[in-house]
Amino acid sequence: MSDVADLMKMPEESIDMIAATSVLQQQAADIRTKTINWASYMQSQMISQEDYQCISALDNSKAAYLQSNPAQAVKTLLNLLSHVSKDSTIQYIMVMIDDLLQEDRSRVDIFHEYCAKRKECVWGPFLNLLNRQDGFIVNMSSRILAKLACWGHEMMPKSDLNFYLQFLKDQLTVQSNEYIQSVARCLQMMLRIDEYRFAFVGVDGISTLVRILSSRVNFQVQYQLVFCLWVLTFNPLLATKMNKFTVIPILADILNDCAKEKVTRIILGVFRNLIEKPTDAQVAKEHCIAMVQCKVLKQLSILEQRRFDDEDISADVEFLTEKLQNSVQDLSSFDEYATELRSARLEWSPVHKSAKFWRENAQRLNEKNYELLRILVHLLETSKDPIILSVACYDIGEYVRHYPRGKHVLEQLGGKQIVMQLLGHEDPNVRYEALLAVQKLMVHNWEYLGKQLEKDNETQKQGSAAISGKA
């Protein structure tokens, strides 16, 4: 499954096998066994004779009635959604709609065609149901929206799309959401379509996926969310930007801990795409180095010893091992440092304590509009990890010591003030490294002041000599 065309052809049930076990599907199975008294709705004039006859026929034989009366079926189902208020009846209608789409995905077009002819919005009724209190109705509506958006010839319009993707993103973050597998399932469908991927990135979706993956979630949700990252990486532009969201460190941690083969397989798929899909060779190289720094090579060597039923895993392990080993051979100390810094996982690796490294490379922190220096300052400001803070303080001190204008640049970026604040940090190691950094800042100031005084004295002497000559 190395290419988008193959990805798009994959049947839904091949993507994951969760359907039968999710809370939504268990509830849907119960709802199918119920009987709705449609006659009472007609007698109380809540539904028309026409809709009564249609829904009764659909109850008896969906396939046969749909084939001969597709437009009427859609008309009745949408009428019922708008005229019935009882939750249990709405639930029943939703299951019926979902089932008829699941049985034959081309039926999505019947809904689109019916609404298009009447200049009605097919998305509206289902988007409105996302505001209901009943969790089953909300998530079944979400599931139907995903099918309408992905299986038909009509794309979801931008405003509706942004609303729906924001809804899915928010649902992922709901504490103890019993429907989280269904929410993730909808995202798995949506993100297989390129136009929807960029909209998801636009609502800050990748950060949300990474944040949830960095917390404790069960392996099924882990698999589904990594799957979402995997389909995103089929787009070369998104594959290029992906590790700015620290995707590699998070997935490396999961790979190290996971025992499920399908989770291993999908993580290796993401890693492979992060190397293969970017059009810029430098980006692919940076991704390789990031994987090396996150101990992925070690994990690959362990995976090589295991037997897998899935041949893709062995192929990916072989591919990644070769690419990562090649990147290690080409790795300069600055590449290593820059990748470690971008991963936001600073540790006391040898490069930090090397005076030779700082003599040769301090000025390179200024490249790309001070990109690496800004990352250091950001880590000082946001990290809670004492090791990261200690290393970042040390690096700031070395930068200032070896780059003549370092103190000025650091002040401009607000770094000096943050280092000063860390003098009062609760961790003694952070306080110590912050103190050393401040001393280097002060020493640098004295050196600069001494040079300035010498320069002023020289200017003064030259001025006096010139006056004497004129006299």
WOBELDA-V820453 format. One record per residue. N is the residue number from 1. RES is the residue in one small letter. SS is DSSP state (A for helix, B for strand, O for the rest). Layout:
n-><N;N>
res-><RES;RES>
ss-><SS;SS>
This chain:
n-><1;2;3;4;5;6;7;8;9;10;11;12;13;14;15;16;17;18;19;20;21;22;23;24;25;26;27;28;29;30;31;32;33;34;35;36;37;38;39;40;41;42;43;44;45;46;47;48;49;50;51;52;53;54;55;56;57;58;59;60;61;62;63;64;65;66;67;68;69;70;71;72;73;74;75;76;77;78;79;80;81;82;83;84;85;86;87;88;89;90;91;92;93;94;95;96;97;98;99;100;101;102;103;104;105;106;107;108;109;110;111;112;113;114;115;116;117;118;119;120;121;122;123;124;125;126;127;128;129;130;131;132;133;134;135;136;137;138;139;140;141;142;143;144;145;146;147;148;149;150;151;152;153;154;155;156;157;158;159;160;161;162;163;164;165;166;167;168;169;170;171;172;173;174;175;176;177;178;179;180;181;182;183;184;185;186;187;188;189;190;191;192;193;194;195;196;197;198;199;200;201;202;203;204;205;206;207;208;209;210;211;212;213;214;215;216;217;218;219;220;221;222;223;224;225;226;227;228;229;230;231;232;233;234;235;236;237;238;239;240;241;242;243;244;245;246;247;248;249;250;251;252;253;254;255;256;257;258;259;260;261;262;263;264;265;266;267;268;269;270;271;272;273;274;275;276;277;278;279;280;281;282;283;284;285;286;287;288;289;290;291;292;293;294;295;296;297;298;299;300;301;302;303;304;305;306;307;308;309;310;311;312;313;314;315;316;317;318;319;320;321;322;323;324;325;326;327;328;329;330;331;332;333;334;335;336;337;338;339;340;341;342;343;344;345;346;347;348;349;350;351;352;353;354;355;356;357;358;359;360;361;362;363;364;365;366;367;368;369;370;371;372;373;374;375;376;377;378;379;380;381;382;383;384;385;386;387;388;389;390;391;392;393;394;395;396;397;398;399;400;401;402;403;404;405;406;407;408;409;410;411;412;413;414;415;416;417;418;419;420;421;422;423;424;425;426;427;428;429;430;431;432;433;434;435;436;437;438;439;440;441;442;443;444;445;446;447;448;449;450;451;452;453;454;455;456;457;458;459;460;461;462;463;464;465;466;467;468;469;470;471>
res-><m;s;d;v;a;d;l;m;k;m;p;e;e;s;i;d;m;i;a;a;t;s;v;l;q;q;q;a;a;d;i;r;t;k;t;i;n;w;a;s;y;m;q;s;q;m;i;s;q;e;d;y;q;c;i;s;a;l;d;n;s;k;a;a;y;l;q;s;n;p;a;q;a;v;k;t;l;l;n;l;l;s;h;v;s;k;d;s;t;i;q;y;i;m;v;m;i;d;d;l;l;q;e;d;r;s;r;v;d;i;f;h;e;y;c;a;k;r;k;e;c;v;w;g;p;f;l;n;l;l;n;r;q;d;g;f;i;v;n;m;s;s;r;i;l;a;k;l;a;c;w;g;h;e;m;m;p;k;s;d;l;n;f;y;l;q;f;l;k;d;q;l;t;v;q;s;n;e;y;i;q;s;v;a;r;c;l;q;m;m;l;r;i;d;e;y;r;f;a;f;v;g;v;d;g;i;s;t;l;v;r;i;l;s;s;r;v;n;f;q;v;q;y;q;l;v;f;c;l;w;v;l;t;f;n;p;l;l;a;t;k;m;n;k;f;t;v;i;p;i;l;a;d;i;l;n;d;c;a;k;e;k;v;t;r;i;i;l;g;v;f;r;n;l;i;e;k;p;t;d;a;q;v;a;k;e;h;c;i;a;m;v;q;c;k;v;l;k;q;l;s;i;l;e;q;r;r;f;d;d;e;d;i;s;a;d;v;e;f;l;t;e;k;l;q;n;s;v;q;d;l;s;s;f;d;e;y;a;t;e;l;r;s;a;r;l;e;w;s;p;v;h;k;s;a;k;f;w;r;e;n;a;q;r;l;n;e;k;n;y;e;l;l;r;i;l;v;h;l;l;e;t;s;k;d;p;i;i;l;s;v;a;c;y;d;i;g;e;y;v;r;h;y;p;r;g;k;h;v;l;e;q;l;g;g;k;q;i;v;m;q;l;l;g;h;e;d;p;n;v;r;y;e;a;l;l;a;v;q;k;l;m;v;h;n;w;e;y;l;g;k;q;l;e;k;d;n;e;t;q;k;q;g;s;a;a;i;s;g;k;a>
ss-><O;O;O;A;A;A;A;A;A;O;O;A;A;A;A;O;O;O;A;A;A;O;A;A;A;A;A;A;A;A;A;A;O;O;O;O;O;A;A;A;A;A;A;O;O;O;O;O;A;A;A;A;A;A;A;A;A;A;A;A;O;A;A;A;A;A;A;A;O;A;A;A;A;A;A;A;A;A;A;A;A;A;A;O;O;O;A;A;A;A;A;A;A;A;A;A;A;A;A;A;A;A;A;O;A;A;A;A;A;A;A;A;A;A;A;A;A;O;O;O;O;O;O;A;A;A;A;A;A;O;O;O;O;O;A;A;A;A;A;A;A;A;A;A;A;A;A;A;A;A;A;O;O;O;O;O;O;A;A;A;A;A;A;A;A;A;A;A;A;A;A;A;O;O;O;O;O;O;O;A;A;A;A;A;A;A;A;A;A;A;O;O;O;A;A;A;A;A;A;A;A;A;O;O;A;A;A;A;A;A;A;A;A;O;O;O;O;O;A;A;A;A;A;A;A;A;A;A;A;A;A;A;O;O;O;A;A;A;A;A;A;A;A;A;A;O;A;A;A;A;A;A;A;A;A;A;A;O;O;O;A;A;A;A;A;A;A;A;A;A;A;A;A;A;A;A;O;O;O;O;A;A;A;A;A;A;A;A;A;A;A;A;A;O;O;A;A;A;A;A;A;A;A;A;O;O;O;O;O;O;A;A;A;A;A;A;A;A;A;A;A;A;A;A;A;A;A;A;A;O;O;O;A;A;A;A;A;A;A;A;A;A;O;O;O;O;O;O;O;A;A;A;A;O;A;A;A;A;A;A;A;A;A;A;A;A;A;A;A;A;A;A;A;A;A;A;A;A;A;A;A;A;O;O;O;A;A;A;A;A;A;A;A;A;A;A;A;A;A;A;A;A;O;O;O;A;A;A;A;A;A;A;O;O;A;A;A;A;A;A;A;A;A;A;O;O;O;A;A;A;A;A;A;A;A;A;A;A;A;A;A;A;A;A;A;A;A;A;A;A;A;A;A;A;A;A;A;A;A;A;A;A;A;A;A;A;A;A;A;A;O>
